[in-house]
Amino acid sequence: MGAVPETLTSWLLASDPALKWQVERDMAHEPPDVWEATRERVATEGFGARLLALQDPDGQWAGGAFFPAHFDFAGPEAADGAGQPWTATTWTLTTLRTWGLPASALTGTAQKLAASSHWEYDPTLPYWGGEVDACINAATLANGAWLGADVSGLAQWFVDHQMAEGGWNCEWVNGSVRSSFNSTLNSLQAILSYEKAGGDGTAGTDALRAARKAGEEYLLTRGALRRKTTGELVQPWFGVLAYPFRWHYTALRALDYFREAALHDGAAPDPRLAEAVGMVRYKRREDGTWLQEHRFPGRVWFDVDVPPGERSKWLTFHAHRALDWWDSAESP
């Protein structure tokens, strides 16, 4: 993509610490002492501090593991098209982790959740043991590795529940034997986070790393976008730009993952991602920004990005970083 315009970088740097430290590191290329200092501020300023202040005494948020306490599974929030609430423990931890909150800001939380939090699916299941949904277990695996909980059993769960195609599907418990793009990407992100939690990548077993590579291949053989059988786009929303990302598979989220995985593995970008790259590049505006196009519905603690139709700093950062990774690899 070439050099980043100073005005674009300055616009992105005028952000909450949760985004600013990433811009400093990956776009402004500041030395570690600069972006690490900003990252520390996530715990004390802005969005991160606001979420931390909402934590319950027992370590949870909103009184529940994946759903808020007393969530009405037959009520309007559970209706088709209503989305889901994003306020309970698992989603709040995922948000804080992806914002770069230092785990030290949540000292004791892993132990509190082990003692007090259980899954709505089956209240006999302890929090760090996970439940049956691949996407929920993925978030729990990544969050547990971040907070230092023992989630080795949950890591093995992904080896044991990988589909023959190489991916995962949250509907396996209902009899599905086909992999899902959504479930697979969420699972891959979690496995990679678990691997990286050891610092040198040794936290994952050989079997788990092999499962990750097979899951990546499941997506790549489909161009990260299309059905293998017909070549059709799997879902129409794959090209939609929306932040927060939530659990939904999109071209940008896929590129964000494959960039991180390639850097971790010391690998070049896979050429089979070219169509996804083009899909993201096409949405770039003349001023170098990307627009928010959608918000996934559901209860939130507070909004962290602009409404649809406005320039999104979060999407601009992620899209620019993904394309820079791709374009830099192609440069001689």
C-alpha positions as CSV (number, residue, x, y, z in Angstrom):
1,M,0.0,0.0,0.0
2,G,3.0,2.3,0.3
3,A,3.7,4.9,3.0
4,V,0.8,5.7,5.3
5,P,-0.3,9.4,5.0
6,E,0.6,11.4,8.1
7,T,-2.9,12.7,8.3
8,L,-4.4,9.2,8.3
9,T,-1.9,8.0,11.0
10,S,-2.6,11.1,13.1
11,W,-6.4,10.5,12.8
12,L,-5.9,7.0,14.0
13,L,-3.6,7.9,16.8
14,A,-6.3,10.2,18.2
15,S,-8.1,7.2,19.6
16,D,-8.9,5.3,22.8
17,P,-5.8,3.5,24.2
18,A,-7.3,0.2,23.2
19,L,-6.8,1.1,19.6
20,K,-4.0,3.7,19.9
21,W,-1.3,1.3,21.1
22,Q,-2.0,-1.0,18.1
23,V,-1.7,1.9,15.7
24,E,1.6,3.0,17.4
25,R,3.0,-0.5,17.0
26,D,1.7,-1.6,13.6
27,M,1.3,1.6,11.6
28,A,3.4,4.3,13.2
29,H,6.1,1.6,14.0
30,E,7.0,3.2,17.3
31,P,9.5,1.5,19.6
32,P,8.2,-0.9,22.2
33,D,8.6,1.5,25.1
34,V,6.1,3.8,23.4
35,W,3.3,1.4,22.5
36,E,3.7,-0.7,25.6
37,A,3.2,2.4,27.8
38,T,0.0,3.2,25.9
39,R,-1.1,-0.4,26.2
40,E,-0.8,-0.2,30.0
41,R,-3.3,2.7,29.9
42,V,-6.0,0.3,28.7
43,A,-6.5,-0.7,32.3
44,T,-6.9,2.8,33.6
45,E,-8.4,4.9,30.8
46,G,-11.2,4.8,28.3
47,F,-13.0,1.7,27.1
48,G,-10.9,-0.8,29.0
49,A,-11.3,1.0,32.3
50,R,-15.0,1.3,31.8
51,L,-15.4,-2.4,31.3
52,L,-13.2,-3.3,34.3
53,A,-15.4,-1.1,36.5
54,L,-18.4,-3.2,35.5
55,Q,-17.0,-6.5,36.8
56,D,-19.0,-8.3,39.5
57,P,-17.4,-9.2,42.8
58,D,-17.5,-12.9,41.9
59,G,-15.4,-12.2,38.8
60,Q,-18.2,-12.3,36.2
61,W,-19.8,-9.6,34.2
62,A,-23.6,-9.2,34.0
63,G,-24.0,-12.1,36.4
64,G,-23.5,-14.8,33.8
65,A,-21.0,-16.9,31.8
66,F,-22.2,-16.4,28.3
67,F,-25.6,-14.8,28.9
68,P,-26.5,-12.1,31.4
69,A,-28.2,-13.3,34.6
70,H,-31.9,-14.0,34.3
71,F,-31.7,-13.8,30.5
72,D,-35.1,-14.7,29.0
73,F,-34.5,-17.4,26.4
74,A,-38.1,-17.0,25.3
75,G,-38.2,-13.2,25.3
76,P,-37.6,-10.5,22.7
77,E,-33.8,-10.6,23.1
78,A,-33.8,-14.2,21.9
79,A,-36.1,-13.6,18.9
80,D,-34.8,-14.1,15.4
81,G,-32.9,-11.0,14.2
82,A,-32.4,-9.7,17.8
83,G,-28.8,-10.8,17.9
84,Q,-27.6,-11.7,21.3
85,P,-26.4,-9.8,24.4
86,W,-22.6,-9.1,24.4
87,T,-22.4,-8.1,28.1
88,A,-21.7,-11.3,30.0
89,T,-18.4,-12.7,31.1
90,T,-17.2,-14.5,28.0
91,W,-17.7,-11.6,25.6
92,T,-16.4,-9.0,28.0
93,L,-13.2,-11.0,28.6
94,T,-12.8,-11.5,24.9
95,T,-13.2,-7.8,24.3
96,L,-10.6,-6.8,26.9
97,R,-8.2,-9.4,25.7
98,T,-8.4,-8.3,22.1
99,W,-7.9,-4.7,23.2
100,G,-4.6,-5.7,24.7
101,L,-5.5,-5.3,28.4
102,P,-2.6,-6.6,30.5
103,A,-3.7,-9.8,32.3
104,S,-2.3,-8.4,35.5
105,A,-5.3,-6.0,35.5
106,L,-7.5,-9.0,36.1
107,T,-5.4,-10.8,38.8
108,G,-7.5,-13.3,40.7
109,T,-10.3,-13.3,38.0
110,A,-9.4,-16.8,36.7
111,Q,-9.7,-18.2,40.2
112,K,-13.0,-16.4,40.9
113,L,-14.5,-17.7,37.7
114,A,-13.3,-21.2,38.5
115,A,-15.2,-21.0,41.8
116,S,-18.3,-19.1,40.8
117,S,-19.1,-19.3,37.1
118,H,-21.0,-22.1,35.3
119,W,-22.4,-22.4,31.9
120,E,-26.1,-21.6,31.1
121,Y,-26.1,-24.7,28.8
122,D,-25.4,-26.9,31.8
123,P,-24.9,-25.3,35.2
124,T,-22.9,-28.4,36.3
125,L,-20.1,-27.5,33.9
126,P,-17.2,-25.4,35.4
127,Y,-16.3,-22.3,33.5
128,W,-12.8,-23.2,32.4
129,G,-13.9,-26.6,31.3
130,G,-16.0,-25.1,28.5
131,E,-19.3,-26.5,27.3
132,V,-20.4,-27.9,23.9
133,D,-20.4,-24.9,21.5
134,A,-17.1,-24.6,19.5
135,C,-17.3,-20.8,19.4
136,I,-18.0,-20.4,23.1
137,N,-15.2,-22.9,23.9
138,A,-12.9,-21.0,21.5
139,A,-13.3,-17.8,23.4
140,T,-12.9,-19.6,26.7
141,L,-9.7,-21.3,25.5
142,A,-8.1,-18.0,24.4
143,N,-9.3,-16.1,27.5
144,G,-8.1,-18.8,29.8
145,A,-4.6,-18.9,28.2
146,W,-4.4,-15.1,28.6
147,L,-5.4,-15.2,32.3
148,G,-3.3,-18.2,33.2
149,A,-6.1,-20.7,33.8
150,D,-5.5,-24.4,33.1
151,V,-7.4,-24.8,29.9
152,S,-5.3,-27.8,28.6
153,G,-8.4,-30.0,28.7
154,L,-10.3,-27.5,26.6
155,A,-7.4,-27.4,24.1
156,Q,-7.7,-31.1,23.7
157,W,-11.4,-30.7,23.1
158,F,-10.6,-29.0,19.8
159,V,-8.5,-31.9,18.7
160,D,-11.2,-34.3,19.6
161,H,-14.0,-32.4,17.9
162,Q,-12.4,-31.5,14.6
163,M,-14.5,-32.4,11.6
164,A,-13.3,-34.7,8.9
165,E,-13.1,-31.7,6.5
166,G,-10.7,-30.0,8.9
167,G,-12.9,-27.4,10.5
168,W,-15.3,-27.2,13.3
169,N,-19.0,-26.6,13.7
170,C,-21.0,-25.4,16.8
171,E,-23.9,-27.6,15.5
172,W,-21.9,-30.8,15.9
173,V,-24.0,-31.5,19.1
174,N,-27.1,-31.5,16.9
175,G,-25.7,-34.0,14.5
176,S,-23.9,-31.8,11.9
177,V,-20.8,-33.4,10.3
178,R,-20.0,-30.4,8.0
179,S,-17.5,-27.7,9.0
180,S,-18.6,-24.1,9.4
181,F,-16.7,-21.0,8.4
182,N,-17.8,-19.1,11.5
183,S,-16.9,-21.9,13.9
184,T,-13.7,-22.7,12.2
185,L,-12.3,-19.2,12.2
186,N,-13.2,-18.7,15.9
187,S,-11.6,-22.1,16.7
188,L,-8.4,-21.2,14.8
189,Q,-8.1,-17.8,16.5
190,A,-8.3,-19.5,19.9
191,I,-5.9,-22.3,19.1
192,L,-3.4,-19.7,17.9
193,S,-3.8,-17.7,21.0
194,Y,-3.2,-20.8,23.1
195,E,-0.1,-21.6,21.2
196,K,1.2,-18.0,21.6
197,A,0.5,-17.9,25.3
198,G,3.7,-19.9,25.9
199,G,5.7,-17.0,24.6
200,D,7.8,-19.3,22.3
201,G,4.7,-21.1,20.9
202,T,5.3,-24.3,22.9
203,A,2.0,-24.1,24.8
204,G,0.2,-26.1,22.1
205,T,0.7,-29.8,21.5
206,D,1.8,-31.2,18.2
207,A,-1.7,-32.5,17.7
208,L,-3.2,-29.1,18.4
209,R,-0.9,-27.4,15.9
210,A,-1.7,-30.0,13.3
211,A,-5.4,-29.3,13.9
212,R,-4.8,-25.6,13.4
213,K,-3.0,-26.2,10.1
214,A,-5.8,-28.5,8.9
215,G,-8.4,-25.9,9.9
216,E,-6.5,-23.3,7.9
217,E,-6.4,-25.5,4.9
218,Y,-10.2,-26.1,5.1
219,L,-10.7,-22.3,4.7
220,L,-7.9,-21.8,2.2
221,T,-9.0,-24.6,-0.2
222,R,-12.3,-22.6,-0.4
223,G,-10.5,-19.3,-1.1
224,A,-11.5,-18.3,2.5
225,L,-14.9,-17.3,1.0
226,R,-16.6,-19.9,-1.2
227,R,-18.3,-23.3,-1.1
228,K,-16.0,-26.0,-2.4
229,T,-18.9,-27.7,-4.2
230,T,-20.4,-24.8,-6.2
231,G,-17.9,-22.0,-5.9
232,E,-20.7,-19.7,-4.5
233,L,-20.0,-17.2,-1.8
234,V,-20.9,-19.0,1.5
235,Q,-22.7,-16.1,3.0
236,P,-23.5,-12.6,1.6
237,W,-22.2,-10.8,4.7
238,F,-18.6,-12.1,4.2
239,G,-17.8,-8.8,2.5
240,V,-19.5,-6.6,5.1
241,L,-17.3,-4.4,7.3
242,A,-18.5,-4.3,10.9
243,Y,-16.7,-3.6,14.2
244,P,-16.9,-5.0,16.8
245,F,-16.2,-8.2,14.9
246,R,-18.1,-10.5,17.3
247,W,-18.2,-14.2,16.2
248,H,-19.2,-13.6,12.5
249,Y,-16.9,-14.6,9.7
250,T,-16.0,-11.9,7.3
251,A,-13.2,-11.4,4.7
252,L,-11.5,-8.9,7.0
253,R,-11.6,-11.1,10.1
254,A,-10.2,-13.9,8.0
255,L,-7.3,-11.8,6.8
256,D,-6.7,-10.5,10.3
257,Y,-6.3,-14.1,11.5
258,F,-4.2,-15.4,8.6
259,R,-1.9,-12.4,9.0
260,E,-1.3,-13.2,12.7
261,A,-0.9,-16.9,12.0
262,A,1.6,-16.3,9.1
263,L,3.7,-13.9,11.3
264,H,3.7,-16.5,14.1
265,D,4.7,-19.3,11.7
266,G,7.2,-17.2,9.8
267,A,5.3,-17.9,6.6
268,A,4.4,-15.7,3.6
269,P,0.8,-14.8,2.8
270,D,-1.1,-17.6,1.1
271,P,-2.0,-16.6,-2.5
272,R,-5.4,-18.2,-2.0
273,L,-6.4,-15.2,0.1
274,A,-6.2,-12.9,-3.0
275,E,-10.0,-12.7,-3.4
276,A,-10.5,-11.8,0.2
277,V,-7.8,-9.1,-0.1
278,G,-9.5,-7.7,-3.1
279,M,-12.9,-7.6,-1.3
280,V,-11.4,-5.5,1.5
281,R,-9.3,-3.3,-0.8
282,Y,-12.4,-2.5,-2.9
283,K,-14.1,-0.9,0.1
284,R,-11.2,1.5,0.7
285,R,-12.2,5.2,0.2
286,E,-10.1,7.8,-1.6
287,D,-9.0,9.3,1.8
288,G,-7.6,5.9,2.9
289,T,-10.4,5.1,5.3
290,W,-13.1,2.4,5.5
291,L,-16.7,2.9,6.5
292,Q,-18.6,1.1,9.2
293,E,-21.3,-0.8,7.3
294,H,-23.2,-2.7,9.9
295,R,-23.6,-3.2,13.6
296,F,-24.3,-6.7,14.9
297,P,-27.5,-6.3,17.1
298,G,-27.6,-7.1,20.7
299,R,-27.3,-5.6,24.2
300,V,-23.9,-3.9,24.8
301,W,-22.3,-2.1,27.7
302,F,-21.6,0.9,25.5
303,D,-20.8,1.6,21.9
304,V,-17.1,1.6,20.9
305,D,-17.3,2.5,17.2
306,V,-19.2,4.8,14.9
307,P,-22.7,4.1,13.5
308,P,-23.0,2.6,10.0
309,G,-22.1,5.0,7.2
310,E,-19.3,6.8,9.1
311,R,-15.6,6.4,8.9
312,S,-14.4,3.8,11.3
313,K,-11.0,4.0,13.0
314,W,-11.2,0.4,14.1
315,L,-12.0,-0.9,10.6
316,T,-9.5,1.4,8.9
317,F,-6.7,0.2,11.2
318,H,-7.5,-3.5,10.7
319,A,-8.0,-3.2,6.9
320,H,-4.9,-1.1,6.4
321,R,-2.8,-3.5,8.5
322,A,-4.0,-6.5,6.6
323,L,-3.4,-5.0,3.2
324,D,0.0,-3.7,4.3
325,W,1.0,-7.2,5.3
326,W,-0.2,-8.6,1.9
327,D,1.3,-5.8,-0.2
328,S,4.7,-5.8,1.7
329,A,5.1,-9.5,1.0
330,E,4.5,-9.0,-2.7
331,S,7.0,-6.2,-3.0
332,P,10.5,-7.1,-4.3
